């Protein structure tokens, strides 16, 4: 099959709204099929995506890769419009491959297509420069629309991913504890009284109380037990 090149896309204008995957508009403005590569280390999953898009006249699969390093090389060689990228792969993971593609000369947009939706992986992919993040339960119609939106420079997020990002943004900012405050909280977690904490840390009981009051204020709690629980939840306290 002869490869056809889509016209170069203009960069997205600042302030474009996020387009949920199920509401992305088709890319009718493209006179030729969008050239797409699929990067996934699972052969069956990769073949499934290719088969899903095989009958779509507005999309042409021009290449496949089984790891992130091969995906980067494929982009450099073919300069596709969109790269569908998995995350956990050998040699080079999807987020690292995305960062290399975005930093390279090609104008390829990277659209994450994966089964993973943890906060850490979503954040890494977005920070690496991915234009969108879809899950593998995406329908064919949603995937096609998302590819066209990505090619236009519009951010496309699966609904669950968008919800996680919003929830993450709404979380209260983490206020770090001082080393001494951590020592005091660890002693509280060990079940020690203020007097015993003072003896362990060789500080006055009044100083222990002062440290605890500062911890309560930082964590927005009103008692010792909740201070320990919240600190553990936020990763501010590590128990051995």
C-alpha positions as CSV (number, residue, x, y, z in Angstrom):
1,X,0.0,0.0,0.0
2,X,1.4,3.4,-0.9
3,X,1.7,5.7,2.1
4,X,0.0,9.0,1.9
5,X,1.2,11.9,3.9
6,X,-1.3,14.0,5.8
7,X,-0.8,17.8,5.7
8,X,1.3,19.0,8.7
9,X,-0.9,20.1,11.6
10,X,-0.7,23.5,13.3
11,X,0.2,23.4,17.0
12,X,-2.8,23.5,19.4
13,X,-3.7,27.0,20.5
14,X,-3.3,27.8,24.2
15,X,-6.4,27.4,26.2
16,X,-8.0,24.6,24.1
17,X,-10.5,22.7,26.3
18,X,-10.0,19.0,27.2
19,X,-12.1,16.9,24.9
20,X,-13.6,13.8,26.6
21,X,-13.0,10.7,24.4
22,X,-16.6,9.9,23.9
23,X,-17.4,13.5,22.7
24,X,-14.4,14.1,20.4
25,X,-15.3,15.3,16.9
26,X,-14.4,13.4,13.7
27,X,-11.5,14.7,11.7
28,X,-13.4,15.6,8.5
29,X,-10.9,18.4,7.8
30,X,-8.2,15.8,6.8
31,X,-8.2,15.2,3.0
32,X,-6.1,12.0,3.3
33,X,-6.2,9.2,5.9
34,X,-4.3,10.0,9.1
35,X,-1.1,7.9,9.3
36,X,-0.9,6.0,12.6
37,X,1.5,3.6,14.2
38,X,0.7,1.2,17.1
39,X,3.3,0.6,19.8
40,X,2.5,-2.3,22.2
41,X,4.5,-5.2,23.4
42,X,1.5,-7.5,23.6
43,X,1.2,-9.0,20.1
44,X,-2.5,-10.0,20.5
45,X,-3.4,-6.5,21.8
46,X,-1.5,-4.8,19.0
47,X,-3.1,-7.0,16.4
48,X,-6.5,-6.2,17.9
49,X,-6.0,-2.5,17.6
50,X,-4.8,-2.8,14.0
51,X,-7.9,-5.0,13.2
52,X,-10.2,-2.5,14.9
53,X,-8.9,0.3,12.7
54,X,-8.5,-1.7,9.5
55,X,-11.9,-0.8,8.0
56,X,-11.7,2.9,9.0
57,X,-11.1,4.9,5.8
58,X,-9.9,8.0,7.6
59,X,-7.1,6.1,9.4
60,X,-4.2,4.2,7.9
61,X,-1.9,2.0,10.0
62,X,1.6,2.5,8.6
63,X,3.7,0.7,11.2
64,X,3.8,-1.4,14.4
65,X,6.4,-1.7,17.1
66,X,6.7,-4.1,20.1
67,X,8.6,-1.9,22.5
68,X,9.2,1.8,23.2
69,X,12.7,2.0,21.6
70,X,11.4,0.5,18.4
71,X,8.4,2.9,18.6
72,X,10.7,6.0,18.7
73,X,12.7,4.7,15.8
74,X,9.5,4.1,13.8
75,X,8.4,7.7,14.4
76,X,11.8,9.0,13.3
77,X,11.6,6.9,10.1
78,X,7.9,7.3,9.2
79,X,6.8,10.6,10.9
80,X,3.2,9.4,11.4
81,X,0.5,11.8,12.4
82,X,-0.4,9.9,15.6
83,X,1.4,7.2,17.6
84,X,-0.9,4.9,19.8
85,X,1.4,4.1,22.7
86,X,1.1,1.5,25.5
87,X,2.9,2.3,28.8
88,X,4.6,-0.8,30.3
89,X,7.0,-2.2,27.6
90,X,10.5,-3.6,27.5
91,X,13.6,-1.6,26.5
92,X,11.9,1.7,26.9
93,X,8.5,2.3,28.6
94,X,5.7,4.3,27.0
95,X,6.2,7.5,29.0
96,X,10.0,7.6,28.2
97,X,9.3,6.9,24.6
98,X,6.7,9.7,24.5
99,X,9.2,12.2,25.9
100,X,11.8,11.3,23.2
101,X,9.2,11.6,20.5
102,X,7.9,14.9,21.7
103,X,11.5,16.2,22.0
104,X,12.3,15.0,18.5
105,X,11.8,16.7,15.1
106,X,8.7,14.8,14.1
107,X,5.3,16.5,14.7
108,X,3.8,13.1,15.7
109,X,1.2,13.3,18.5
110,X,1.4,10.6,21.1
111,X,-1.9,9.1,22.3
112,X,-1.6,6.7,25.2
113,X,-3.7,3.5,24.8
114,X,-3.3,1.3,27.8
115,X,-5.0,-0.8,30.6
116,X,-3.2,1.1,33.3
117,X,-4.8,4.1,35.1
118,X,-2.9,4.8,38.3
119,X,-2.3,8.4,39.2
120,X,1.5,7.9,38.9
121,X,1.3,6.5,35.3
122,X,-1.3,9.1,34.2
123,X,0.9,11.9,35.6
124,X,4.1,10.5,34.0
125,X,2.5,10.2,30.6
126,X,1.0,13.7,30.7
127,X,4.3,15.2,31.9
128,X,6.1,13.4,29.1
129,X,4.0,15.2,26.6
130,X,1.2,12.8,25.6
131,X,-1.7,14.5,23.9
132,X,-4.2,12.1,25.3
133,X,-4.8,9.1,27.5
134,X,-7.2,6.3,26.6
135,X,-8.0,3.0,28.2
136,X,-8.2,-0.2,26.1
137,X,-12.0,-0.6,26.8
138,X,-12.4,2.4,24.4
139,X,-14.8,1.7,21.5
140,X,-13.8,1.8,17.9
141,X,-15.8,5.0,17.3
142,X,-14.2,6.7,20.3
143,X,-10.7,5.6,19.3
144,X,-11.2,6.9,15.7
145,X,-12.5,10.2,17.0
146,X,-9.7,10.5,19.5
147,X,-7.1,9.9,16.8
148,X,-8.5,12.8,14.8
149,X,-8.7,15.0,17.8
150,X,-5.1,14.2,18.8
151,X,-4.0,15.0,15.2
152,X,-5.6,18.4,15.6
153,X,-3.7,19.0,18.9
154,X,-6.7,18.6,21.1
155,X,-6.3,16.8,24.5
156,X,-8.4,13.6,24.7
157,X,-8.9,11.8,28.0
158,X,-10.9,8.7,28.9
159,X,-13.7,9.7,31.3
160,X,-12.2,7.7,34.2
161,X,-8.8,9.3,33.6
162,X,-10.2,12.8,33.4
163,X,-12.0,12.1,36.7
164,X,-8.8,10.9,38.4
165,X,-7.0,14.0,37.2
166,X,-9.7,16.3,38.5
167,X,-9.8,14.5,41.9
168,X,-6.0,14.8,42.1
169,X,-6.1,18.5,41.4
170,X,-8.7,19.0,44.2
171,X,-6.6,17.2,46.9
172,X,-5.1,19.5,49.5
173,X,-1.5,20.4,48.9
174,X,0.9,18.3,50.9
175,X,2.6,20.3,53.6
176,X,5.9,18.7,54.6
177,X,6.7,17.8,58.2
178,X,10.0,18.7,59.8
179,X,12.3,15.8,60.8
180,X,11.5,16.5,64.4
181,X,7.7,16.4,63.7
182,X,8.1,13.1,62.0
183,X,10.0,11.8,65.1
184,X,7.2,12.9,67.3
185,X,4.6,11.3,65.1
186,X,6.5,8.1,64.9
187,X,6.6,8.0,68.7
188,X,2.8,8.7,68.8
189,X,2.3,5.8,66.4
190,X,4.3,3.6,68.9
191,X,1.8,4.4,71.5
192,X,4.0,6.7,73.7
193,X,2.6,9.5,75.9
194,X,3.9,13.0,75.6
195,X,6.1,12.5,78.6
196,X,7.5,9.3,77.1
197,X,8.1,11.0,73.8
198,X,10.0,13.7,75.6
199,X,12.2,11.1,77.2
200,X,12.8,9.3,74.0
201,X,13.7,12.4,72.0
202,X,15.4,14.2,75.0
203,X,13.1,17.2,74.8
204,X,10.7,18.8,77.2
205,X,7.0,17.7,77.4
206,X,6.0,21.3,76.4
207,X,8.1,21.0,73.3
208,X,6.4,17.8,72.4
209,X,3.0,19.5,72.7
210,X,4.2,22.4,70.5
211,X,5.4,19.9,67.8
212,X,2.0,18.1,67.9
213,X,0.0,21.4,67.6
214,X,2.1,22.3,64.5
215,X,1.4,18.9,63.1
216,X,-2.3,19.1,63.8
217,X,-2.4,22.5,61.9
218,X,-0.4,21.2,58.9
219,X,-2.6,18.1,58.6
220,X,-5.9,19.8,59.5
221,X,-6.7,17.3,62.3
222,X,-7.6,17.7,65.9
223,X,-6.1,14.6,67.6
224,X,-3.1,12.4,67.7
225,X,-4.7,9.3,66.1
226,X,-5.9,11.2,63.1
227,X,-2.6,12.9,62.7
228,X,-0.9,9.5,62.4
229,X,-3.5,8.2,60.0
230,X,-3.4,11.3,57.7
231,X,0.4,11.4,57.7
232,X,0.5,7.8,56.6
233,X,-2.1,8.3,53.9
234,X,-0.2,11.2,52.5
235,X,3.2,9.4,52.6
236,X,4.6,11.8,55.2
237,X,5.2,9.1,57.7
238,X,6.9,5.7,57.0
239,X,6.5,3.0,59.5
240,X,9.3,0.4,59.8
